[in-house]
Amino acid sequence: MKLSKSKEKKRRGWWRHHIAVAVALVMVLLFSGTALAAQVASGDTYVLPRGEVVNDDLYVSGGTVTIDGDVEGDLVVVGGYVEINGVVSGDVLAAGGAVVIAGSVQDDVRVAGGSVILNGSVGGDFFAAAGGGWSGMGIPFPIPPIPIEGHNVPQGLQINAGSTIGGDAYLAAGQGLVAGSIGKNLVARMGNLTFNGHVAGDATLKAQSLQVGDQAKVQGQLNYSTASQMTVPATVASSVQVHPWDQTSPAQTRNPIIDFFGWLLRTALILVGYLLVGWLVWVFARRHMEDSVAVMETRPMEAGVIGLLAAVITLPLGAALTFIGVLFWGWFPGGFFVASFIFGLVALVWLLSPIFTGLWLGRKLGIMVGSRDGDLAHLLLGIAVIVLICRLLTVIPCLGDLVFQVIFLVSFALTVGSWLLRLRRPPQQTAFISVSAAPTAP
């Protein structure tokens, strides 16, 4: 039965309203304390010119993002190459292939990238995660500069001389340099670390390879742990505490060749496991999988937003249902079994969601290469690509784990969102036609 135009219009309005509410709630939960009324911009290249002022929060995405002007609020930016030369009065939340801060940020900075460079000033705390070293076999190997959006960018974390951080600094990277001034405490964990900065509070350094220069100064206590042989100059700190390097550290007890083959074996086992489960889901729940992926094909943005909202509300909703279980049946069995069921189910969906997005991705890859294989082949191809990418990311310190979790978050959001949309309105049967099933000319 076809819906009347008025009913269809009401249904579309219902979804527009709820999607708007969902986006608003996600922004409130992720960026609490910031105003919802913000300027949003995107494109291959975005430039905020010098002298121009944004009197609000600014959300930007693009291949190359350059902020030469001033932002009277928070700045949230995602891009291939991000450069901030102006003044940001609020917080900065940034992620990209390379993030360079040469201007002034008056509040906190949270940044992740293959390359993170601070040449300017940060008024509050500074949280940074960067790449720059591969330690998948237990030995930190530096990564050379990489061209990103026309810039030859050195990988890793650099807090250069002349830069200042007013609050605490929490740093993690494959390789890094700390030569600036930090107003409170410093906590740094890296594969290769060169420390030559000034710290007003305590400094805690942990690195497989650590160098402390003569110009370094720690007014509080210097705590360090390293696998390398080094001597701290006497002028660096009046109080120095050496912590033994972890005896189970890969650099001391692991054989790189054995580690490499162990990584290959683990990757093969994970891949085989996902392919086997994907095949079982295909055999026993093929219709459910095809209908869900049809929703991803036709309505990916809606599915992603609704799935992300579901992920955000999982914790408070699960806590509320657990409380109800405790109220009626006590901590055991009520609270224990309710919490185990809810959070176990969410964890299972999180773990298996790449199977559904694998079919979605496999179909797209099949179209790109002109494959005429059936959907089962596309499913196995998509799963293999996702698993191999995630496993390769695990060898990149800090940033690799972050991207790995983002991939699973996107898979979870698309999968759950497509399920919920499918319950609301089943997809058209002709949403997608497999290449192998397409009619051929007589």
TORKOL-4160 file (C-alpha; in steps of 0.2 Angstrom, whole numbers, padded with zeros to 4 digits, m for minus):
442
<pt num="1" X="0000" Y="0000" Z="0000"/>
<pt num="2" X="0007" Y="0017" Z="m0005"/>
<pt num="3" X="0007" Y="0031" Z="0007"/>
<pt num="4" X="m0002" Y="0047" Z="0003"/>
<pt num="5" X="0008" Y="0062" Z="0000"/>
<pt num="6" X="0002" Y="0070" Z="0016"/>
<pt num="7" X="0008" Y="0055" Z="0026"/>
<pt num="8" X="0024" Y="0054" Z="0017"/>
<pt num="9" X="0027" Y="0072" Z="0020"/>
<pt num="10" X="0024" Y="0070" Z="0039"/>
<pt num="11" X="0036" Y="0055" Z="0039"/>
<pt num="12" X="0050" Y="0065" Z="0031"/>
<pt num="13" X="0047" Y="0080" Z="0043"/>
<pt num="14" X="0047" Y="0068" Z="0058"/>
<pt num="15" X="0064" Y="0061" Z="0052"/>
<pt num="16" X="0071" Y="0079" Z="0049"/>
<pt num="17" X="0066" Y="0084" Z="0066"/>
<pt num="18" X="0073" Y="0069" Z="0075"/>
<pt num="19" X="0090" Y="0070" Z="0065"/>
<pt num="20" X="0092" Y="0088" Z="0070"/>
<pt num="21" X="0088" Y="0084" Z="0088"/>
<pt num="22" X="0101" Y="0069" Z="0087"/>
<pt num="23" X="0115" Y="0080" Z="0080"/>
<pt num="24" X="0112" Y="0093" Z="0093"/>
<pt num="25" X="0112" Y="0080" Z="0107"/>
<pt num="26" X="0128" Y="0073" Z="0100"/>
<pt num="27" X="0136" Y="0090" Z="0100"/>
<pt num="28" X="0131" Y="0094" Z="0117"/>
<pt num="29" X="0138" Y="0078" Z="0124"/>
<pt num="30" X="0154" Y="0078" Z="0114"/>
<pt num="31" X="0158" Y="0097" Z="0116"/>
<pt num="32" X="0149" Y="0101" Z="0132"/>
<pt num="33" X="0152" Y="0119" Z="0137"/>
<pt num="34" X="0152" Y="0126" Z="0119"/>
<pt num="35" X="0138" Y="0135" Z="0111"/>
<pt num="36" X="0128" Y="0126" Z="0098"/>
<pt num="37" X="0126" Y="0141" Z="0087"/>
<pt num="38" X="0143" Y="0140" Z="0078"/>
<pt num="39" X="0149" Y="0143" Z="0060"/>
<pt num="40" X="0152" Y="0127" Z="0050"/>
<pt num="41" X="0163" Y="0127" Z="0035"/>
<pt num="42" X="0170" Y="0113" Z="0024"/>
<pt num="43" X="0179" Y="0111" Z="0007"/>
<pt num="44" X="0195" Y="0106" Z="m0001"/>
<pt num="45" X="0203" Y="0122" Z="0005"/>
<pt num="46" X="0198" Y="0133" Z="0019"/>
<pt num="47" X="0206" Y="0150" Z="0024"/>
<pt num="48" X="0201" Y="0162" Z="0037"/>
<pt num="49" X="0210" Y="0178" Z="0032"/>
<pt num="50" X="0221" Y="0188" Z="0043"/>
<pt num="51" X="0211" Y="0202" Z="0051"/>
<pt num="52" X="0194" Y="0193" Z="0050"/>
<pt num="53" X="0186" Y="0188" Z="0066"/>
<pt num="54" X="0173" Y="0174" Z="0069"/>
<pt num="55" X="0163" Y="0180" Z="0084"/>
<pt num="56" X="0157" Y="0162" Z="0088"/>
<pt num="57" X="0163" Y="0144" Z="0088"/>
<pt num="58" X="0170" Y="0138" Z="0072"/>
<pt num="59" X="0169" Y="0120" Z="0065"/>
<pt num="60" X="0179" Y="0117" Z="0049"/>
<pt num="61" X="0184" Y="0102" Z="0039"/>
<pt num="62" X="0194" Y="0101" Z="0023"/>
<pt num="63" X="0210" Y="0095" Z="0014"/>
<pt num="64" X="0220" Y="0111" Z="0019"/>
<pt num="65" X="0214" Y="0122" Z="0033"/>
<pt num="66" X="0222" Y="0138" Z="0037"/>
<pt num="67" X="0217" Y="0150" Z="0051"/>
<pt num="68" X="0225" Y="0166" Z="0050"/>
<pt num="69" X="0211" Y="0176" Z="0058"/>
<pt num="70" X="0204" Y="0176" Z="0075"/>
<pt num="71" X="0191" Y="0165" Z="0083"/>
<pt num="72" X="0181" Y="0172" Z="0098"/>
<pt num="73" X="0176" Y="0155" Z="0103"/>
<pt num="74" X="0181" Y="0136" Z="0101"/>
<pt num="75" X="0189" Y="0129" Z="0086"/>
<pt num="76" X="0185" Y="0112" Z="0080"/>
<pt num="77" X="0195" Y="0107" Z="0064"/>
<pt num="78" X="0198" Y="0091" Z="0054"/>
<pt num="79" X="0209" Y="0091" Z="0039"/>
<pt num="80" X="0224" Y="0084" Z="0030"/>
<pt num="81" X="0235" Y="0099" Z="0034"/>
<pt num="82" X="0229" Y="0111" Z="0047"/>
<pt num="83" X="0238" Y="0127" Z="0052"/>
<pt num="84" X="0233" Y="0139" Z="0065"/>
<pt num="85" X="0242" Y="0156" Z="0064"/>
<pt num="86" X="0228" Y="0168" Z="0072"/>
<pt num="87" X="0221" Y="0169" Z="0090"/>
<pt num="88" X="0208" Y="0157" Z="0097"/>
<pt num="89" X="0200" Y="0163" Z="0113"/>
<pt num="90" X="0193" Y="0146" Z="0117"/>
<pt num="91" X="0198" Y="0128" Z="0116"/>
<pt num="92" X="0205" Y="0120" Z="0100"/>
<pt num="93" X="0200" Y="0102" Z="0096"/>
<pt num="94" X="0210" Y="0097" Z="0080"/>
<pt num="95" X="0214" Y="0081" Z="0070"/>
<pt num="96" X="0223" Y="0079" Z="0054"/>
<pt num="97" X="0238" Y="0072" Z="0044"/>
<pt num="98" X="0248" Y="0087" Z="0051"/>
<pt num="99" X="0243" Y="0100" Z="0063"/>
<pt num="100" X="0254" Y="0116" Z="0066"/>
<pt num="101" X="0250" Y="0129" Z="0079"/>
<pt num="102" X="0260" Y="0145" Z="0076"/>
<pt num="103" X="0247" Y="0157" Z="0084"/>
<pt num="104" X="0239" Y="0159" Z="0101"/>
<pt num="105" X="0226" Y="0148" Z="0109"/>
<pt num="106" X="0220" Y="0155" Z="0125"/>
<pt num="107" X="0212" Y="0140" Z="0133"/>
<pt num="108" X="0216" Y="0121" Z="0131"/>
<pt num="109" X="0222" Y="0111" Z="0116"/>
<pt num="110" X="0217" Y="0093" Z="0111"/>
<pt num="111" X="0226" Y="0087" Z="0095"/>
<pt num="112" X="0230" Y="0071" Z="0086"/>
<pt num="113" X="0239" Y="0069" Z="0070"/>
<pt num="114" X="0253" Y="0061" Z="0061"/>
<pt num="115" X="0263" Y="0077" Z="0064"/>
<pt num="116" X="0259" Y="0089" Z="0078"/>
<pt num="117" X="0270" Y="0105" Z="0079"/>
<pt num="118" X="0268" Y="0119" Z="0092"/>
<pt num="119" X="0277" Y="0135" Z="0088"/>
<pt num="120" X="0265" Y="0147" Z="0097"/>
<pt num="121" X="0257" Y="0148" Z="0114"/>
<pt num="122" X="0244" Y="0139" Z="0123"/>
<pt num="123" X="0236" Y="0147" Z="0138"/>
<pt num="124" X="0228" Y="0131" Z="0146"/>
<pt num="125" X="0233" Y="0112" Z="0145"/>
<pt num="126" X="0240" Y="0104" Z="0130"/>
<pt num="127" X="0235" Y="0086" Z="0126"/>
<pt num="128" X="0244" Y="0079" Z="0110"/>
<pt num="129" X="0245" Y="0062" Z="0102"/>
<pt num="130" X="0256" Y="0060" Z="0086"/>
<pt num="131" X="0265" Y="0047" Z="0075"/>
<pt num="132" X="0283" Y="0048" Z="0070"/>
<pt num="133" X="0289" Y="0031" Z="0075"/>
<pt num="134" X="0285" Y="0012" Z="0071"/>
<pt num="135" X="0287" Y="0001" Z="0086"/>
<pt num="136" X="0277" Y="m0014" Z="0080"/>
<pt num="137" X="0292" Y="m0026" Z="0083"/>
<pt num="138" X="0297" Y="m0018" Z="0099"/>
<pt num="139" X="0311" Y="m0006" Z="0092"/>
<pt num="140" X="0307" Y="0012" Z="0088"/>
<pt num="141" X="0311" Y="0017" Z="0070"/>
<pt num="142" X="0309" Y="0035" Z="0065"/>
<pt num="143" X="0297" Y="0039" Z="0051"/>
<pt num="144" X="0304" Y="0052" Z="0038"/>
<pt num="145" X="0295" Y="0067" Z="0033"/>
<pt num="146" X="0279" Y="0064" Z="0022"/>
<pt num="147" X="0271" Y="0076" Z="0009"/>
<pt num="148" X="0254" Y="0081" Z="0015"/>
<pt num="149" X="0243" Y="0093" Z="0004"/>
<pt num="150" X="0259" Y="0100" Z="m0004"/>
<pt num="151" X="0269" Y="0102" Z="0013"/>
<pt num="152" X="0284" Y="0091" Z="0017"/>
<pt num="153" X="0279" Y="0087" Z="0035"/>
<pt num="154" X="0291" Y="0080" Z="0048"/>
<pt num="155" X="0282" Y="0066" Z="0057"/>
<pt num="156" X="0280" Y="0065" Z="0076"/>
<pt num="157" X="0278" Y="0079" Z="0090"/>
<pt num="158" X="0287" Y="0095" Z="0091"/>
<pt num="159" X="0286" Y="0108" Z="0104"/>
<pt num="160" X="0299" Y="0120" Z="0098"/>
<pt num="161" X="0310" Y="0132" Z="0107"/>
<pt num="162" X="0300" Y="0149" Z="0110"/>
<pt num="163" X="0283" Y="0140" Z="0112"/>
<pt num="164" X="0274" Y="0141" Z="0128"/>
<pt num="165" X="0261" Y="0130" Z="0137"/>
<pt num="166" X="0252" Y="0139" Z="0152"/>
<pt num="167" X="0245" Y="0123" Z="0160"/>
<pt num="168" X="0250" Y="0105" Z="0160"/>
<pt num="169" X="0256" Y="0095" Z="0145"/>
<pt num="170" X="0251" Y="0077" Z="0142"/>
<pt num="171" X="0261" Y="0070" Z="0127"/>
<pt num="172" X="0261" Y="0053" Z="0117"/>
<pt num="173" X="0270" Y="0050" Z="0101"/>
<pt num="174" X="0282" Y="0039" Z="0091"/>
<pt num="175" X="0295" Y="0052" Z="0091"/>
<pt num="176" X="0296" Y="0069" Z="0098"/>
<pt num="177" X="0305" Y="0085" Z="0104"/>
<pt num="178" X="0301" Y="0095" Z="0119"/>
<pt num="179" X="0310" Y="0112" Z="0119"/>
<pt num="180" X="0297" Y="0125" Z="0124"/>
<pt num="181" X="0291" Y="0131" Z="0141"/>
<pt num="182" X="0278" Y="0122" Z="0151"/>
<pt num="183" X="0269" Y="0132" Z="0165"/>
<pt num="184" X="0265" Y="0117" Z="0176"/>
<pt num="185" X="0268" Y="0098" Z="0174"/>
<pt num="186" X="0274" Y="0088" Z="0160"/>
<pt num="187" X="0270" Y="0069" Z="0156"/>
<pt num="188" X="0277" Y="0062" Z="0140"/>
<pt num="189" X="0278" Y="0044" Z="0134"/>
<pt num="190" X="0286" Y="0041" Z="0117"/>
<pt num="191" X="0297" Y="0029" Z="0107"/>
<pt num="192" X="0311" Y="0042" Z="0104"/>
<pt num="193" X="0311" Y="0058" Z="0115"/>
<pt num="194" X="0323" Y="0073" Z="0115"/>
<pt num="195" X="0319" Y="0084" Z="0130"/>
<pt num="196" X="0327" Y="0102" Z="0131"/>
<pt num="197" X="0313" Y="0112" Z="0137"/>
<pt num="198" X="0308" Y="0122" Z="0154"/>
<pt num="199" X="0295" Y="0114" Z="0165"/>
<pt num="200" X="0289" Y="0124" Z="0180"/>
<pt num="201" X="0282" Y="0109" Z="0189"/>
<pt num="202" X="0287" Y="0091" Z="0189"/>
<pt num="203" X="0292" Y="0081" Z="0173"/>
<pt num="204" X="0288" Y="0063" Z="0170"/>
<pt num="205" X="0297" Y="0056" Z="0155"/>
<pt num="206" X="0296" Y="0038" Z="0148"/>
<pt num="207" X="0304" Y="0033" Z="0132"/>
<pt num="208" X="0313" Y="0018" Z="0124"/>
<pt num="209" X="0326" Y="0031" Z="0118"/>
<pt num="210" X="0328" Y="0047" Z="0129"/>
<pt num="211" X="0340" Y="0062" Z="0127"/>
<pt num="212" X="0340" Y="0076" Z="0140"/>
<pt num="213" X="0350" Y="0091" Z="0134"/>
<pt num="214" X="0360" Y="0104" Z="0144"/>
<pt num="215" X="0347" Y="0118" Z="0141"/>
<pt num="216" X="0333" Y="0108" Z="0149"/>
<pt num="217" X="0327" Y="0114" Z="0166"/>
<pt num="218" X="0314" Y="0106" Z="0178"/>
<pt num="219" X="0310" Y="0116" Z="0193"/>
<pt num="220" X="0301" Y="0102" Z="0202"/>
<pt num="221" X="0306" Y="0084" Z="0201"/>
<pt num="222" X="0312" Y="0075" Z="0186"/>
<pt num="223" X="0306" Y="0057" Z="0184"/>
<pt num="224" X="0312" Y="0047" Z="0170"/>
<pt num="225" X="0312" Y="0029" Z="0163"/>
<pt num="226" X="0321" Y="0023" Z="0148"/>
<pt num="227" X="0328" Y="0008" Z="0140"/>
<pt num="228" X="0343" Y="0017" Z="0133"/>
<pt num="229" X="0359" Y="0022" Z="0142"/>
<pt num="230" X="0360" Y="0041" Z="0147"/>
<pt num="231" X="0366" Y="0053" Z="0159"/>
<pt num="232" X="0355" Y="0068" Z="0165"/>
<pt num="233" X="0366" Y="0084" Z="0167"/>
<pt num="234" X="0367" Y="0090" Z="0185"/>
<pt num="235" X="0360" Y="0107" Z="0180"/>
<pt num="236" X="0343" Y="0100" Z="0174"/>
<pt num="237" X="0334" Y="0097" Z="0191"/>
<pt num="238" X="0338" Y="0097" Z="0209"/>
<pt num="239" X="0328" Y="0081" Z="0212"/>
<pt num="240" X="0329" Y="0067" Z="0200"/>
<pt num="241" X="0321" Y="0050" Z="0202"/>
<pt num="242" X="0325" Y="0036" Z="0190"/>
<pt num="243" X="0312" Y="0022" Z="0188"/>
<pt num="244" X="0318" Y="0005" Z="0181"/>
<pt num="245" X="0312" Y="0001" Z="0163"/>
<pt num="246" X="0299" Y="m0012" Z="0162"/>
<pt num="247" X="0307" Y="m0029" Z="0162"/>
<pt num="248" X="0294" Y="m0035" Z="0150"/>
<pt num="249" X="0298" Y="m0021" Z="0138"/>
<pt num="250" X="0299" Y="m0027" Z="0120"/>
<pt num="251" X="0315" Y="m0018" Z="0118"/>
<pt num="252" X="0323" Y="m0029" Z="0131"/>
<pt num="253" X="0316" Y="m0046" Z="0130"/>
<pt num="254" X="0307" Y="m0048" Z="0113"/>
<pt num="255" X="0315" Y="m0054" Z="0097"/>
<pt num="256" X="0310" Y="m0043" Z="0082"/>
<pt num="257" X="0309" Y="m0057" Z="0070"/>
<pt num="258" X="0298" Y="m0068" Z="0082"/>
<pt num="259" X="0288" Y="m0053" Z="0086"/>
<pt num="260" X="0285" Y="m0050" Z="0067"/>
<pt num="261" X="0279" Y="m0068" Z="0063"/>
<pt num="262" X="0269" Y="m0067" Z="0079"/>
<pt num="263" X="0260" Y="m0052" Z="0073"/>
<pt num="264" X="0257" Y="m0060" Z="0056"/>
<pt num="265" X="0250" Y="m0076" Z="0065"/>
<pt num="266" X="0239" Y="m0065" Z="0075"/>
<pt num="267" X="0233" Y="m0055" Z="0060"/>
<pt num="268" X="0229" Y="m0072" Z="0051"/>
<pt num="269" X="0219" Y="m0079" Z="0065"/>
<pt num="270" X="0209" Y="m0063" Z="0067"/>
<pt num="271" X="0206" Y="m0062" Z="0048"/>
<pt num="272" X="0200" Y="m0080" Z="0047"/>
<pt num="273" X="0189" Y="m0078" Z="0062"/>
<pt num="274" X="0180" Y="m0063" Z="0054"/>
<pt num="275" X="0178" Y="m0071" Z="0038"/>
<pt num="276" X="0171" Y="m0087" Z="0046"/>
<pt num="277" X="0158" Y="m0077" Z="0056"/>
<pt num="278" X="0154" Y="m0066" Z="0041"/>
<pt num="279" X="0151" Y="m0082" Z="0031"/>
<pt num="280" X="0140" Y="m0089" Z="0045"/>
<pt num="281" X="0130" Y="m0072" Z="0046"/>
<pt num="282" X="0128" Y="m0073" Z="0027"/>
<pt num="283" X="0121" Y="m0091" Z="0027"/>
<pt num="284" X="0109" Y="m0089" Z="0042"/>
<pt num="285" X="0104" Y="m0070" Z="0041"/>
<pt num="286" X="0107" Y="m0065" Z="0023"/>
<pt num="287" X="0091" Y="m0056" Z="0021"/>
<pt num="288" X="0094" Y="m0046" Z="0037"/>
<pt num="289" X="0112" Y="m0041" Z="0031"/>
<pt num="290" X="0106" Y="m0037" Z="0013"/>
<pt num="291" X="0092" Y="m0026" Z="0020"/>
<pt num="292" X="0103" Y="m0017" Z="0033"/>
<pt num="293" X="0117" Y="m0014" Z="0019"/>
<pt num="294" X="0103" Y="m0007" Z="0008"/>
<pt num="295" X="0100" Y="0006" Z="0021"/>
<pt num="296" X="0118" Y="0011" Z="0022"/>
<pt num="297" X="0118" Y="0012" Z="0003"/>
<pt num="298" X="0104" Y="0024" Z="0002"/>
<pt num="299" X="0104" Y="0033" Z="0018"/>
<pt num="300" X="0122" Y="0033" Z="0025"/>
<pt num="301" X="0121" Y="0050" Z="0034"/>
<pt num="302" X="0105" Y="0046" Z="0043"/>
<pt num="303" X="0111" Y="0029" Z="0048"/>
<pt num="304" X="0128" Y="0036" Z="0055"/>
<pt num="305" X="0120" Y="0050" Z="0065"/>
<pt num="306" X="0107" Y="0039" Z="0073"/>
<pt num="307" X="0120" Y="0025" Z="0076"/>
<pt num="308" X="0131" Y="0038" Z="0084"/>
<pt num="309" X="0117" Y="0044" Z="0095"/>
<pt num="310" X="0114" Y="0026" Z="0100"/>
<pt num="311" X="0132" Y="0024" Z="0105"/>
<pt num="312" X="0132" Y="0040" Z="0115"/>
<pt num="313" X="0116" Y="0035" Z="0125"/>
<pt num="314" X="0122" Y="0017" Z="0128"/>
<pt num="315" X="0130" Y="0021" Z="0145"/>
<pt num="316" X="0117" Y="0031" Z="0153"/>
<pt num="317" X="0103" Y="0020" Z="0147"/>
<pt num="318" X="0112" Y="0004" Z="0152"/>
<pt num="319" X="0115" Y="0012" Z="0169"/>
<pt num="320" X="0097" Y="0016" Z="0171"/>
<pt num="321" X="0091" Y="m0001" Z="0166"/>
<pt num="322" X="0104" Y="m0009" Z="0178"/>
<pt num="323" X="0097" Y="0002" Z="0192"/>
<pt num="324" X="0079" Y="m0004" Z="0189"/>
<pt num="325" X="0086" Y="m0022" Z="0189"/>
<pt num="326" X="0094" Y="m0019" Z="0206"/>
<pt num="327" X="0078" Y="m0010" Z="0213"/>
<pt num="328" X="0067" Y="m0025" Z="0209"/>
<pt num="329" X="0079" Y="m0040" Z="0210"/>
<pt num="330" X="0094" Y="m0034" Z="0220"/>
<pt num="331" X="0112" Y="m0033" Z="0214"/>
<pt num="332" X="0112" Y="m0052" Z="0211"/>
<pt num="333" X="0104" Y="m0058" Z="0200"/>
<pt num="334" X="0095" Y="m0042" Z="0195"/>
<pt num="335" X="0109" Y="m0029" Z="0193"/>
<pt num="336" X="0123" Y="m0041" Z="0187"/>
<pt num="337" X="0113" Y="m0050" Z="0174"/>
<pt num="338" X="0105" Y="m0034" Z="0167"/>
<pt num="339" X="0122" Y="m0025" Z="0166"/>
<pt num="340" X="0130" Y="m0041" Z="0158"/>
<pt num="341" X="0117" Y="m0043" Z="0145"/>
<pt num="342" X="0116" Y="m0024" Z="0140"/>
<pt num="343" X="0134" Y="m0021" Z="0139"/>
<pt num="344" X="0139" Y="m0038" Z="0133"/>
<pt num="345" X="0126" Y="m0035" Z="0118"/>
<pt num="346" X="0134" Y="m0018" Z="0114"/>
<pt num="347" X="0151" Y="m0025" Z="0115"/>
<pt num="348" X="0146" Y="m0040" Z="0103"/>
<pt num="349" X="0138" Y="m0028" Z="0091"/>
<pt num="350" X="0154" Y="m0017" Z="0092"/>
<pt num="351" X="0165" Y="m0032" Z="0088"/>
<pt num="352" X="0154" Y="m0039" Z="0074"/>
<pt num="353" X="0149" Y="m0022" Z="0065"/>
<pt num="354" X="0163" Y="m0023" Z="0052"/>
<pt num="355" X="0155" Y="m0038" Z="0045"/>
<pt num="356" X="0140" Y="m0027" Z="0040"/>
<pt num="357" X="0150" Y="m0013" Z="0034"/>
<pt num="358" X="0162" Y="m0025" Z="0026"/>
<pt num="359" X="0148" Y="m0030" Z="0013"/>
<pt num="360" X="0144" Y="m0011" Z="0010"/>
<pt num="361" X="0163" Y="m0008" Z="0007"/>
<pt num="362" X="0165" Y="m0023" Z="m0003"/>
<pt num="363" X="0152" Y="m0019" Z="m0015"/>
<pt num="364" X="0159" Y="m0001" Z="m0018"/>
<pt num="365" X="0177" Y="m0009" Z="m0021"/>
<pt num="366" X="0169" Y="m0021" Z="m0033"/>
<pt num="367" X="0161" Y="m0007" Z="m0043"/>
<pt num="368" X="0178" Y="0002" Z="m0043"/>
<pt num="369" X="0187" Y="m0013" Z="m0050"/>
<pt num="370" X="0173" Y="m0019" Z="m0061"/>
<pt num="371" X="0171" Y="m0035" Z="m0052"/>
<pt num="372" X="0157" Y="m0046" Z="m0057"/>
<pt num="373" X="0158" Y="m0058" Z="m0042"/>
<pt num="374" X="0143" Y="m0061" Z="m0031"/>
<pt num="375" X="0139" Y="m0052" Z="m0014"/>
<pt num="376" X="0147" Y="m0066" Z="m0004"/>
<pt num="377" X="0164" Y="m0062" Z="m0013"/>
<pt num="378" X="0161" Y="m0043" Z="m0010"/>
<pt num="379" X="0157" Y="m0047" Z="0009"/>
<pt num="380" X="0173" Y="m0057" Z="0011"/>
<pt num="381" X="0183" Y="m0044" Z="0002"/>
<pt num="382" X="0176" Y="m0029" Z="0012"/>
<pt num="383" X="0179" Y="m0039" Z="0029"/>
<pt num="384" X="0197" Y="m0043" Z="0024"/>
<pt num="385" X="0201" Y="m0024" Z="0019"/>
<pt num="386" X="0194" Y="m0018" Z="0036"/>
<pt num="387" X="0203" Y="m0031" Z="0046"/>
<pt num="388" X="0220" Y="m0028" Z="0037"/>
<pt num="389" X="0219" Y="m0009" Z="0038"/>
<pt num="390" X="0215" Y="m0010" Z="0057"/>
<pt num="391" X="0229" Y="m0023" Z="0060"/>
<pt num="392" X="0242" Y="m0012" Z="0051"/>
<pt num="393" X="0236" Y="0003" Z="0061"/>
<pt num="394" X="0241" Y="m0006" Z="0077"/>
<pt num="395" X="0259" Y="m0004" Z="0074"/>
<pt num="396" X="0258" Y="0015" Z="0074"/>
<pt num="397" X="0260" Y="0022" Z="0091"/>
<pt num="398" X="0245" Y="0032" Z="0099"/>
<pt num="399" X="0238" Y="0038" Z="0082"/>
<pt num="400" X="0236" Y="0021" Z="0075"/>
<pt num="401" X="0225" Y="0015" Z="0090"/>
<pt num="402" X="0215" Y="0031" Z="0089"/>
<pt num="403" X="0211" Y="0029" Z="0070"/>
<pt num="404" X="0208" Y="0010" Z="0074"/>
<pt num="405" X="0194" Y="0015" Z="0086"/>
<pt num="406" X="0187" Y="0028" Z="0075"/>
<pt num="407" X="0185" Y="0014" Z="0061"/>
<pt num="408" X="0176" Y="0003" Z="0073"/>
<pt num="409" X="0165" Y="0018" Z="0079"/>
<pt num="410" X="0160" Y="0022" Z="0061"/>
<pt num="411" X="0156" Y="0003" Z="0058"/>
<pt num="412" X="0146" Y="0002" Z="0074"/>
<pt num="413" X="0136" Y="0018" Z="0070"/>
<pt num="414" X="0132" Y="0013" Z="0052"/>
<pt num="415" X="0127" Y="m0004" Z="0058"/>
<pt num="416" X="0116" Y="0001" Z="0072"/>
<pt num="417" X="0109" Y="0016" Z="0063"/>
<pt num="418" X="0104" Y="0005" Z="0048"/>
<pt num="419" X="0095" Y="m0007" Z="0059"/>
<pt num="420" X="0085" Y="0006" Z="0068"/>
<pt num="421" X="0080" Y="0014" Z="0051"/>
<pt num="422" X="0076" Y="m0003" Z="0044"/>
<pt num="423" X="0064" Y="m0005" Z="0059"/>
<pt num="424" X="0056" Y="0011" Z="0055"/>
<pt num="425" X="0054" Y="0009" Z="0036"/>
<pt num="426" X="0060" Y="m0006" Z="0027"/>
<pt num="427" X="0071" Y="m0002" Z="0012"/>
<pt num="428" X="0066" Y="m0004" Z="m0006"/>
<pt num="429" X="0069" Y="m0021" Z="m0013"/>
<pt num="430" X="0078" Y="m0013" Z="m0028"/>
<pt num="431" X="0090" Y="m0003" Z="m0017"/>
<pt num="432" X="0105" Y="m0012" Z="m0024"/>
<pt num="433" X="0108" Y="m0025" Z="m0038"/>
<pt num="434" X="0123" Y="m0036" Z="m0037"/>
<pt num="435" X="0134" Y="m0035" Z="m0053"/>
<pt num="436" X="0133" Y="m0054" Z="m0055"/>
<pt num="437" X="0114" Y="m0053" Z="m0054"/>
<pt num="438" X="0111" Y="m0040" Z="m0067"/>
<pt num="439" X="0102" Y="m0045" Z="m0083"/>
<pt num="440" X="0113" Y="m0048" Z="m0098"/>
<pt num="441" X="0109" Y="m0043" Z="m0115"/>
<pt num="442" X="0102" Y="m0057" Z="m0126"/>
